Amino acid sequence: MFKDNKKTIRSWAMFDWANSSYNLVITSTIFPAYYTAITTTKTATGTTDKVSFFGLEFVNTALSNYALAVAYLIIAIITPFLTATADYRGNKKVFLRLFTWLGALSCAGLYFFKSDTLELGVILFALAAIGYCGGIVFINSYLPEIASKEKQDAVSAKGFAYGYVGSVILQIICFVFVLMPDLFGITDATFPARLSFLLVGIWWISFAHISFRVLPKGSPNFNKVDKAKIHSGFQELLKVWKQVSQMAVLKCYLLAFFFYAMGVQTIMLVAANFGEKVLHLGTEKLIITILIIQLVAIIGAILMSKLSKRFGNIQVLIFVVSIWILVCIAAYHITNQIEFFALAAVVGLFMGGIQSLSRSTFSKFIPENTPDTASFFSFYDVTEKLAIVAGLFSFGLIEELTGSMRNSTLALASFFTVGLWVLFTVLNSQKKHKNQASIQAI
């Protein structure tokens, strides 16, 4: 396949345009505010955030964190099987379509989520996450196929930039319904939010078809050994792990990625709940905040790409992770909306950058002409998903045990600190291998 084709790269980036609406509306703005509002009930002594889910009692925000943790655990378990099949048959686009439809239909189904259908809403919320994450595995695996190594940072950043722009456009549309329901004669207070969930599903599946039409179906890797292993995706992961074990720098990088991803992804998933529950910002202010984050994140993704060219990927990641540690400490201390807005701007600037740079850094570490890129990215994705499971579970558990989400932010700071320490190890390993290569060349 010819790399660096502009049409192919644009179609690849359009998938981010399509599915990022889920990230913005469902995980970051309208759904968290809506969920917190309808699961917080007034009592004779005040309000309660306890909910009953199939007869079990949970703190409402802890329940949503647990639901996401389960979703990410499921995707971590099933994707190795699917990517093994995709590599063998060369049909990764089939799975890309499958997860896209699952995610889009689940979001659309949230239109029926009300206070008396909590179980349905939480299940659809988890299924939407599975659809989103499953699609990400397969769209990421296209990166080394469509872009040369020197272009992968820029192409990865382009995908995130498309995603931020697309999601902001849909968010503004939803924003109009949420803030001005009277303009449309809407009298049901829950309707604007539920309509937004439906629009996400329609937007997601509609624009994803641009990618489906242009992207190749995948390169088959027919092989007797692989065929024998196709029934065990974990054997495929083991094969990748054996390859990774021989690559000291990549192995160390994945360890660092695991720890700082625990922090980054958890912050992205719980930020809206934090703003709504701890600072009582309200839906309107949350939407404005997240819109600012998305716009700033476009700048961040492009900036990180340019900085990586000048200073190197690992050096830039070290700088960004250091900033994230400060963000967690600041989150513990903030008390008003101005501080939250300022912190949100910092988060936005470095959110897109660390995601884009992490993806392209891993892609660069994969050996040239590797046929089973889907399996390599499955390994990367499983690492990230297990990190998210650990991050979300610990965040929810600490909130339930201590009664405060603020304490959970300090746990995230510790994850970033470990990741930072390992990144320095990666940097030293890189220098060591470069020195060895220079000596051999002499």
C-alpha positions in Angstrom: 0.0 0.0 0.0 1.2 3.5 -0.9 2.0 5.5 2.2 1.4 9.2 2.8 -1.5 9.4 0.4 -3.4 12.6 1.3 -6.9 11.2 0.5 -6.3 8.1 2.7 -4.9 10.2 5.5 -7.9 12.5 5.4 -10.3 9.6 5.5 -8.4 8.1 8.4 -8.6 11.4 10.3 -12.3 11.6 9.6 -12.8 8.6 11.9 -11.6 10.8 14.8 -14.1 13.5 13.5 -16.9 10.9 13.8 -16.2 9.2 17.1 -14.9 12.1 19.1 -18.4 13.3 19.5 -18.8 10.4 21.9 -15.9 11.5 23.9 -17.1 15.1 24.2 -20.9 14.7 24.7 -21.1 11.3 26.5 -17.9 11.2 28.6 -17.1 14.8 29.1 -20.1 17.1 29.1 -23.8 16.5 28.8 -24.1 12.9 29.9 -22.1 13.3 33.2 -24.1 16.4 34.2 -27.4 14.7 33.2 -26.4 11.4 35.0 -25.4 13.2 38.2 -28.6 15.3 38.1 -31.1 12.5 37.7 -29.2 10.2 40.2 -29.1 12.8 43.0 -32.3 12.8 44.9 -33.7 15.1 47.6 -34.5 13.6 51.0 -35.9 15.0 54.3 -32.4 15.7 55.5 -31.0 17.1 52.3 -29.8 15.2 49.2 -28.3 11.8 48.6 -26.0 10.5 45.9 -26.7 6.8 46.6 -28.4 4.8 43.9 -29.7 1.2 43.6 -28.3 -0.8 40.7 -29.9 -4.3 40.4 -30.5 -4.2 44.2 -27.0 -3.1 45.1 -26.3 0.4 46.5 -23.5 2.6 45.1 -22.4 6.2 45.2 -23.7 7.5 41.8 -20.4 8.7 40.4 -18.6 5.6 41.7 -21.1 3.4 39.9 -20.4 5.2 36.6 -16.7 4.8 37.1 -17.2 1.1 37.9 -19.3 0.7 34.7 -16.6 2.2 32.6 -14.0 0.1 34.3 -15.9 -3.1 33.5 -16.4 -1.9 29.9 -12.6 -1.3 29.5 -11.9 -4.7 31.1 -14.2 -6.4 28.6 -12.6 -4.7 25.6 -9.1 -5.6 27.0 -10.2 -9.2 27.1 -11.9 -9.5 23.7 -9.8 -7.4 21.4 -6.8 -9.8 21.3 -9.1 -12.4 19.8 -10.4 -10.0 17.2 -7.0 -8.5 16.3 -5.6 -11.9 15.8 -8.4 -12.7 13.4 -8.0 -9.3 11.7 -4.2 -9.9 11.1 -4.8 -13.4 9.8 -7.7 -12.6 7.5 -6.8 -9.0 6.7 -10.3 -7.8 7.5 -9.7 -5.2 10.2 -12.3 -2.9 8.6 -15.0 -5.4 9.4 -14.3 -5.0 13.1 -14.0 -1.3 12.7 -17.5 -1.2 11.3 -18.8 -3.6 14.0 -17.6 -1.6 17.0 -18.7 1.7 15.3 -22.2 0.4 15.0 -22.2 -0.9 18.6 -21.1 2.5 19.9 -23.3 4.6 17.8 -26.5 2.5 18.5 -25.7 2.5 22.2 -25.4 6.3 22.3 -28.7 6.6 20.4 -30.3 4.2 22.9 -29.4 6.5 25.7 -32.3 8.7 24.4 -34.5 6.4 26.5 -32.4 6.8 29.7 -34.4 8.4 32.6 -34.3 8.2 36.4 -36.6 5.1 36.3 -34.4 3.3 33.7 -31.1 3.5 35.6 -30.0 -0.1 34.7 -30.7 0.5 31.0 -28.8 3.7 31.0 -25.7 2.4 32.8 -25.6 -0.7 30.5 -25.9 1.4 27.3 -23.2 3.8 28.7 -20.9 0.8 29.1 -21.7 -0.6 25.7 -21.0 2.8 24.1 -17.6 2.8 25.7 -16.9 -0.7 24.4 -17.9 0.4 20.9 -15.7 3.5 21.1 -12.6 1.6 22.5 -12.9 -1.3 20.0 -13.0 1.1 17.1 -9.9 2.9 18.4 -7.9 -0.3 18.4 -8.4 -0.9 14.7 -8.2 2.7 13.5 -4.9 3.1 15.3 -3.5 0.0 13.7 -3.8 1.7 10.3 -1.3 4.5 11.3 1.9 2.6 10.4 0.3 1.4 7.2 -0.8 4.8 5.8 2.0 7.0 7.0 5.8 6.8 6.9 7.7 7.0 10.2 8.7 10.6 9.7 5.0 11.6 9.0 3.4 9.6 11.8 3.6 12.3 14.5 1.9 14.8 12.1 -0.7 12.4 10.9 -1.6 11.3 14.4 -1.9 14.9 15.5 -4.1 15.6 12.4 -6.5 12.8 13.5 -6.8 14.4 17.0 -7.3 17.9 15.5 -10.1 16.6 13.2 -11.6 14.9 16.2 -11.6 18.1 18.3 -13.1 20.2 15.5 -15.8 17.7 14.6 -16.8 17.1 18.2 -17.0 20.8 19.0 -19.4 21.3 16.0 -21.8 18.7 17.3 -21.4 19.9 20.9 -22.4 23.4 19.8 -25.6 22.0 18.1 -26.4 20.1 21.3 -25.5 23.2 23.3 -28.3 25.1 21.6 -30.9 22.6 22.6 -29.7 22.3 26.2 -29.5 26.0 26.8 -32.4 27.3 24.8 -35.2 24.6 25.0 -37.9 27.2 24.9 -36.8 28.3 21.5 -37.9 24.9 20.2 -41.0 24.5 22.4 -39.3 21.8 24.5 -41.1 21.4 27.9 -39.5 18.1 29.0 -36.4 19.0 31.0 -34.7 15.7 30.1 -35.4 15.9 26.4 -32.5 18.2 25.3 -29.9 15.9 26.9 -31.5 12.7 25.6 -31.7 14.3 22.1 -28.0 15.0 22.3 -27.3 11.3 22.9 -29.3 10.4 19.9 -27.5 13.0 17.7 -24.1 11.6 18.8 -25.2 8.1 17.5 -26.3 9.6 14.2 -23.2 11.8 13.8 -20.8 8.9 14.7 -22.1 6.4 12.2 -22.7 8.9 9.4 -19.2 10.4 9.3 -17.5 7.1 10.0 -18.7 5.9 6.5 -16.2 8.4 5.0 -13.4 6.3 6.5 -15.1 3.0 5.6 -15.2 4.0 1.9 -11.6 4.9 1.5 -9.5 2.9 4.1 -8.2 -0.5 2.8 -9.7 -3.6 4.4 -6.3 -4.7 5.8 -3.4 -6.8 4.7 -3.9 -10.5 5.3 -1.1 -12.4 7.1 -1.9 -16.0 6.1 0.4 -18.3 7.9 0.0 -21.8 9.2 1.3 -20.9 12.7 -1.0 -17.9 12.9 -4.0 -20.0 11.7 -3.4 -22.5 14.4 -3.4 -19.7 17.0 -6.3 -17.8 15.6 -8.6 -19.3 18.2 -6.5 -17.8 21.0 -6.0 -14.1 20.9 -4.0 -14.2 24.0 -1.5 -16.5 22.3 -1.2 -13.7 19.7 -0.6 -11.2 22.5 2.0 -13.6 23.9 3.7 -13.6 20.5 3.8 -9.8 20.5 5.0 -9.7 24.1 7.9 -12.1 23.1 8.8 -9.6 20.4 8.5 -6.7 22.7 10.7 -8.4 25.3 13.5 -8.3 22.8 13.1 -4.5 22.4 14.3 -3.0 25.6 13.3 0.6 24.8 9.7 -0.3 23.7 9.2 -2.6 26.7 10.2 0.2 29.1 8.1 2.7 27.2 5.0 0.6 27.6 5.5 0.4 31.3 5.8 4.2 31.5 2.7 4.5 29.3 0.7 2.2 31.5 1.2 4.3 34.6 0.7 7.8 33.1 -2.2 6.5 31.0 -3.9 5.6 34.4 -3.8 9.2 35.2 -4.6 10.8 31.8 -7.5 8.7 30.8 -9.1 8.7 34.3 -8.9 12.5 34.5 -10.6 12.8 31.1 -13.3 10.4 32.1 -14.1 11.9 35.6 -13.4 15.6 35.1 -17.0 16.5 34.3 -18.3 14.5 37.3 -15.7 16.3 39.5 -16.8 19.7 38.3 -20.5 18.9 38.7 -20.4 17.1 42.0 -17.6 18.9 43.9 -17.9 22.5 42.5 -21.6 22.4 41.4 -20.8 24.1 38.1 -24.0 23.0 36.3 -24.5 21.8 32.7 -24.0 25.1 31.0 -20.7 25.9 32.6 -19.4 22.4 32.1 -20.2 22.5 28.4 -18.4 25.9 28.0 -15.4 24.5 29.9 -15.1 21.4 27.8 -15.5 23.4 24.6 -12.6 25.5 25.7 -10.6 22.4 26.5 -11.3 20.9 23.0 -10.3 24.1 21.2 -7.1 24.4 23.3 -6.4 20.7 22.7 -6.2 21.3 18.9 -3.3 23.7 19.6 -1.8 21.2 22.1 -1.8 18.3 19.6 -0.1 20.3 16.9 2.3 21.9 19.4 3.4 18.5 20.8 4.0 17.3 17.3 6.3 20.2 16.5 8.1 20.0 19.8 8.7 16.3 19.4 10.5 17.0 16.1 12.9 19.4 17.8 13.4 17.8 21.2 12.4 14.2 20.7 9.2 12.3 21.7 10.4 11.0 25.1 11.7 14.3 26.2 8.4 16.0 25.4 6.5 13.3 27.1 8.6 13.8 30.3 7.7 17.5 30.2 4.0 16.8 29.7 3.7 14.1 32.4 5.4 16.6 34.8 2.7 19.1 34.1 0.0 16.4 34.7 1.4 15.8 38.2 0.9 19.5 39.0 -2.6 19.3 37.5 -3.6 16.6 40.0 -2.2 18.4 43.0 -4.0 21.6 41.9 -7.3 19.7 41.5 -7.1 18.6 45.1 -6.9 22.3 46.2 -9.3 24.1 43.8 -12.4 25.6 45.5 -14.1 27.8 42.8 -15.1 27.9 39.2 -12.4 30.3 38.1 -9.7 27.9 39.3 -11.5 25.1 37.6 -11.6 27.0 34.3 -7.9 27.8 34.6 -7.0 24.2 35.3 -9.2 23.0 32.5 -7.3 25.2 30.0 -4.0 23.5 31.2 -5.6 20.1 30.8 -6.8 20.9 27.3 -3.4 22.1 26.2 -1.7 18.9 27.2 -4.6 16.4 26.8 -4.5 16.1 23.0 -0.7 16.4 23.0 0.0 13.4 25.2 -2.6 11.2 23.5 -1.3 12.0 20.0 2.3 11.7 21.0 1.9 8.5 22.9 0.2 6.8 19.9 2.8 8.0 17.4 5.7 7.2 19.7 4.5 3.6 20.0 4.1 3.4 16.3 7.7 4.5 15.7 8.9 1.8 18.0 7.2 -0.9 15.9 9.8 -2.5 13.5 9.4 -1.5 9.8 7.3 -3.7 7.6 5.7 -5.5 10.5 2.7 -7.4 9.0 0.7 -7.8 12.2 0.3 -4.1 13.2 -3.2 -4.8 14.5 -1.8 -7.2 17.1 0.9 -4.7 18.1 -1.7 -2.0 18.5 -3.9 -4.5 20.3 -1.1 -5.0 22.8 -0.8 -1.2 23.1 -4.6 -0.9 23.6 -4.8 -3.7 26.2 -2.1 -1.9 28.1 -4.1 1.4 28.0 -7.4 -0.3 28.8 -5.9 -2.1 31.9 -4.5 1.2 33.0 -7.9 2.8 32.7 -9.5 -0.1 34.6 -7.0 0.4 37.4 -7.4 4.2 37.4 -11.2 4.3 37.3 -11.6 1.5 39.9 -9.1 3.2 42.3 -10.7 6.6 41.8 -14.2 5.3 42.5 -13.1 3.1 45.5 -11.2 6.0 47.1 -14.3 8.2 46.7 -16.5 5.6 48.3 -14.1 4.9 51.2 -13.3 8.6 52.0 -16.4 10.3 50.8 -14.5 12.8 48.6 -13.3 12.9 45.0 -10.5 15.2 46.0 -8.6 12.4 47.7 -8.8 10.4 44.5 -6.9 13.0 42.6 -3.9 12.5 44.8 -3.9 8.8 43.8 -3.7 9.9 40.1 -0.7 12.1 40.9 1.1 9.0 42.3 0.4 7.2 39.0 1.9 10.0 37.0 5.0 10.1 39.2 5.8 6.5 38.6 5.2 7.0 34.8 7.6 10.0 34.9 10.3 7.9 36.6 10.0 5.1 34.0 10.1 7.7 31.1 13.5 8.8 32.4 14.6 5.2 32.2 13.3 5.0 28.6 15.4 8.1 27.8 18.5 6.5 29.3 17.9 3.3 27.4 17.5 5.2 24.1 20.9 6.9 24.7 22.5 3.6 25.6 21.3 1.9 22.5 22.3 4.9 20.3 25.8 4.8 21.8 26.1 1.0 21.2 25.0 1.5 17.6 27.6 4.2 17.1 30.3 1.9 18.5 29.3 -1.0 16.2 29.3 1.4 13.2 32.9 2.3 13.9 
